[in-house]
């Protein structure tokens, strides 16, 4: 199911979790740890109802050895719309080691395309039933819900005790993380499916009204907006004073965090709903034109592109010098972050979910399931290193032994030539008859 990998990429092991969409409130999409090379399937957990076209578009959060992710029931056929056998989508908690279901929470809607944020033992997530939910991370019990007036496909960012999230009612909300109490909302001119990034007291988010907004995180006041040519469903990454975001007008934008002034834009051939990942001066992002792009973060110049087999609406994750991203052709790709060369791909079905990478394992949704991929041994470099060491050690040992034998032989030969043995003397007379 996967194609073979490329050479080892050096990385340092880390136990960092992936607690929310794009890894952190800034939405950098970057983590630390070992890369996953020559992957094998650690486990596969089916959580969506394939009979109704259910898909796992939600992206996983991984915290304290548990994978949290949502599923959607999909389009229910008319003849089955009142059937008791149709199960709604749900939020699941899965054991990160073996994929075993720990709990699930089901609402009255068709499911969760929002991706969970897990902070302080609480799971926060939006539902297409219009609610934002807070669930106990240990057992899935509902702690509170806040009703909006539209489906919630945006993913929450949780910062300093506040949940920031968008809704199909065209609003961005700030809610008290402890009890769901309303703090403020800001009304845009269109649905807000983009997921807020929160950095230094400012909320950055896109809207169907073609705009990227910067809002005061405390009061919700608008600081600035930048207008693109189409709806903005991509979620911003905010790194080193720059907002990076895609638009359905086929562009990737870099905007000044202070005033929204455009620094650069990079045109692709189709819509950009993928959310950028940013690390070490490079922006990684997918496009509906089937490509994954690496762009210079300073000036937007293309460094490389990789052409997948289909639309790339999944958002990249970058860990250990490797870029992981899904495509609608069903593949999860691992690409060398420097060159864009494909290291491997694994087919898991229709994939809009964005990977999370924790402790050398890639977790991602696809089709009606969640999978975990890891290198076939505990440390990606250890086995190959040990095997190579044994081979080289054996060769060296043989060479050393051969050299010692040769030198000893040479010494003995030289001694014989320098000091020839004396001619034997007869001890008696020999008579020849």
Protein Blocks (a to p, Z undefined) as FASTA:
>chain_A
ZZcddddddddddfbdcfbghhianonopacddddehiadfbdcdfbdfknopacfbccd
deehiacddddebjadfklmmgcklccdddddddfklopafbdcddfbfbjfbdcddeeh
iacdddfkopacdddfklopafbdcddfbdcfbdcddeehiacdddfkopacdddfklop
afbdcddfbdcfbccddeehiacdddfkopacdddfknopafbdcddfbdcfbdcddeeh
iacdddfkopacdddfklopafbdcddfbdcfbccddeehiacdddfkopacdddfklop
afbdcddfbdcfbccddeehiacdddfkopacdddfklopafbdcdebjafbdcddeehi
acddehjbccddddfbfblklmmmmmmmmmmmmmmmmmmmmmmmmmmmmmmmmmmmmmcc
dddddfbdcddZZ
